Amino acid sequence: MKRKYVPDLTRQMAICQGNYARLLKLLPQQQAMCREFDLCHNAQQVRVTLQVDEVFRYTSTVIMRQSQPGGSRWLEAPELVIRLYHDAGMAEVICARRRRQLSGVYGYPNPDMHQPDEKHQLNLYLSEWLNQCLRYGQEQEPVLLS
């Protein structure tokens, strides 16, 4: 009998706290701004854009987009919507590609074919991209939005 997926909340919280710290390093002033980082590997370039979408007292929303100049028109560029909880010091992916908000656990199979631990995987994915931006990203000139 297959065991039901049970999220490891301690690990999930650690990932979200790490993502929050990384985002604060990449977006030190969260006043309606957009920052872009170029990453190069083996002559392949990827641009990661972090855009502050909403700022409130206890939360902020950031949109992370990836684009690849000359990339395939068949592959959809990843886009993550990230909620920062300032009072808890955590940042989590709340939805991907502007779809509905993610659930913590999905039954499988499901209509959208999400993995049972989809949210956990997306938070790890965010963590890896933020690490790449911090280590290897070449920041483009900050653009202030009015």
N, C-alpha and C positions, 0 to 999 in steps of 0.2 A: 504494500500500500504506500502510495506517495504521500510524503509529509507536506502539510500546508506551509507555505512561506510565512515566516514570522520575522519582521524587520528587527535588526539590532539597533535599538534606539540610541545606545551609548555611542556606537560607531557613527551613526547618522548625525548625531549632534556634533561630534568631533569634526566630521567633514564640513558641516555647515558653519561651525566656528572658524575653521581654517579658511573657508571660502570668504567669510566676512572680512577676516584680516587681510587676505590677498586683495579683495576689492577695495578696501580702504587705502592700500598702498597704490593701487592703480588709479583710483579716483579720490584723491585726498580732499578735494572740495567738491561736494556733491550738489552744487547749485546749478541745475539745468545745463549740464555740460556734456560734451561728447569727446571721447579720446579714441584715437586709432593707433594700433600697433601693427607693424609689419613683421612677419616671421618668414625667414627664408631657410629652405633645406633642399639641398641638391638641385639648385636652380628653380625650385618651385616656391612661389611666393603666396602667402595667405595674409589677408588683412583681417584683423579682429577689431571690431568697433564696439565700444562700451558707451551706451547712451543712457544718461539719467532721464527717466521718463516722468517719475513723480517723486516729490519729496514732501513728507509729512513729519510731524514731531517724532513719532516712534518707528515709522517705516519709510522706506524708499523703494522704488522700483527701477531696476536697471534692465535694459535690453542689450543682449550680447549677440552680435551678428558676425558671421564669418563670410568672407568673399574671396574668391580666387580669380584674379585677372586671367582671362582666357580659359576659365574652367569649363567643364562640360555643361551643356545646357540641359542635360538629362538628370543631373544631380541637383537636388534642392539644397541651397545653402542653409546651413544650420542657423537657427535663431532661438535663443533661450530668453525667457522672461524670468528675472531673478528678483525675489523680494528680500530686502534687507530689514532685519528686525534690530533696531539700534539698542533697545533696552535689554535684549537677550544676547546681543553680539553674534547674531547668526545670519546667514544668507542661504536661501534655498531656491532651487529651480521650481517655479510654480506652474509653468507651462512651456511647451516647446512648439515652435511654429505657429504661435497665436491660436492654438486650439484651446479646448476647455482646460480648466485647472486640473493638474495631476492629482490622482489619488495616491495614498501611501502604499496601498497593496491592491493588486488586480487579480481577479480570478482568471484562470486560463483554461481554455481559450476565451477571448472576449472580442467584441465587434471591432475594436481598433487594433487588435493584435499587440497590445502592450504586454511586455514581460511582467511577471508577478512583482519584480523589484524595479520597475521602470524608473521610478522617482530616485531611488538610490543610485542607479546607473547614471542618470543624468546629472546628479550632484557630483559624482566621481568624474564624469566627463568635464563638467565645469571646472572642477579642481585642477585637472590636468591642463586645460587651456589657460587658466589663470597663471599656473606655474610657468608655462611656456612664455607667456607675455612678460612675466617678471624676469625670467632668466635671459631670454633671447630676443624679446620684442624691441623693435626700434620705433620709438614713439614718433608719431607724426605731430605736426603743430596742433596744439589744442584748439578746438573750435568752440567758441561760446555761443550758445543759442539764446536768443532773446525772447 
